[in-house]
């Protein structure tokens, strides 16, 4: 699996032609660098693109009429087609019912699925179920996998991840106040959470709670599985947001406020080791961020297509918008930003595939804040070009715009990711011992004079 779609004329990759001796020496050598996608997987991507646009996009316009149950009925035959083609739950290993796709394949896949919020449901990799399935696969016991993971993958259960709290900074999860105290063969959970996505329709919740308040900052919390109908679990409300500003309850994608009051769960509800909550979450959050960034590119591409379409038919002030320099700049800037974000994201995915999660931390932090900004910029330009029509609900741009704003703080705010990148970059630098900048020209000139003294003497002698 390689990085992109670019191939030389005739459909063959540079490396293949180079191996046959048909490229200049400039391209020869042993370096493995390619931007092609293997033909078999490209065929799957082409099928996915057509399937999503022809079969799934139309359902967006019927969500209010269908409701949750109606939507599930509508997508059931589509899910069967996906399963028949071996594309269901592709983020997990085959022994867990998935396809074992690496991050690059998943990234290319999510670029297509991200164009509509319904597609991940059809392909069995919708958040938060996808992330929770990865947590269960990574840390779950055989009993936990049998009871929760396998039904989750089959679509028989829904889940939520309950970590964010209204009274502590989401950018610093070491401040969590929700506690889980061991009492014999049970854990007793008390706390207040919100923005637990799908919490109001979940069958079970994975709750992050402090189990050892005296431990080191990143070893204080653990994850526990809580059945949604456990006594003491109260779904207070679904929180209205900028993305969904109307009050509703029990809808897919809503964010629940939940109170846990003396909630008792068995000792076997603990996921992984006690105190390993942050370690487990990081193992699953990093690939999830790659998926988010590729999905954002799917949204951005759809907005970009609307921008370009608008430019070739909207007439104003003597010409169509496509002939206006400002619109041309918007199109060029959007194309450049999307291409940059795409290559950065696929490179992060490739690095994670090749070297593991920890090796790709900087690259993933980079794409998280850069990709969010690209999504916002492209949607904003498309909306501006459509004017009142773009601001209205007659087009999906206004919903995309509200969705784009949340991207800047979901899975960590931009500022935290920027700080993480800066810290990692700065580890490669140290202050000059004498306090003189390493590029100080007078100092470098004196060093060069000493190094090339004989040459300078001979040049002077010739004069």
Protein Blocks (a to p, Z undefined) as FASTA:
>chain_A
ZZblbdcehhiafklmmmnopacfklgcjbdcdfbdcfklmmmmmmmmmmmmmmmmmmmm
mmmmnommlmmmmmmmmmmmmmmnopghklbcfknopnopafklmmmmmmmmmmpcklmm
mnopacfklmmmmmmmmmmcfklmmmmmmmmmnopaccdddfbafkbcfklmklpfbdcd
dehjaccdddddehiehklmcfbdcddddfblkbcfklmbccddddfklghiacfbacdd
fklmcccehiahiacddddehiacdfklpgcjehilmmmmmmmmmmmmmmmmmmmmmmmm
mmmmmmmmmmmmmcgehiafklpmklmmmmmmmmmmmmmmmmmmmmmmmmmmmnojklmm
mmmmmmmmmmmmmmmmmmmmmmmmnmmmlmpmkbcklmmmmmmmmmmmggpifklmmmmm
mmmmmmmpccdfklpafklmklmmmmmmmmmmmmmmmmmmmZZ
